[in-house]
Amino acid sequence: MKKDAHTHTHYCPHGSIESVEEYIMQAIKQGFTDYSITEHAPLPTAFLKSAAGEQYAIDTAGMRIEDVPTYLTEMHDLKKKYASQINIHVGFEIDYAPGFEDWTSAFLNEFGPQTDDNILSLHFLQGHGGWRAIDYCPEDYKEGIVEYYGGFQEAQNAYLSLLLQSIKADLGPFKPKRIGHITLCNKFERYFDEPTTFNGIGESYINEILQEMQQRQLSLDLNVAGLAKPYCLQTYPPLPIVEQAKQLGINIVFGSDAHKSYEVGRYYDMVANYLSD
């Protein structure tokens, strides 16, 4: 099986307006047998109102709640249309919103039965003024988060702590079984003139995160988007952590995190040896 399990659509406010069929055709052309459509799910309105920083990052964090039924209908129609050429899986990339677990559980209970592949991710972290997007731009990350915690490594530790909380959170029977880009906090690491490797606390968090994933039989998103980011140039997570996860028997799943059709399947050959499926 050759699978790209983390991709987006025109329903993403910060993505491409290309049709999903263009993405699918790219996957077929590259010989993928399986393709997961995992659009950013809506975030609770009250959570977004408590966010700060760049307004565009807040406004475009997820699809509109009113578009969810249309999204699911369209993706399932495409699943049927291309069934003879590729196995299409439909789901969401769900954001963990601390304090809004009941909202997320209700969303999953309503729409989860119509999905078969979902990702749980973390894109916001408490910072100056409220919840801040961690992956918008290096300047915003520095001002809003790194300076809030007093350093890059301290921000890493805060992110990993919240990621661990998300893994342990009770989000109901439809909680995603795969954890997305677990080191997204490193997206802008090359922008900073200070240590950006994980310190002892960070390494302890990574170990605990992987142990929890192993015990809960959760899969790991081997997300290659960071390879295309000039301030990162490595996968999320870095390959030594992927190898550590693999040694624990954690299922490693490829994700291009494509927001444009030409990004489908990117860097697959570079990481193929690490994949479980």
Summary of the structure (lengths in Angstrom):
residues: 277
radius of gyration: 17.6
end to end distance: 6.1
largest distance: 53.6
contacts: 944
relative contact order: 0.15
helix: 45%
strand: 16%
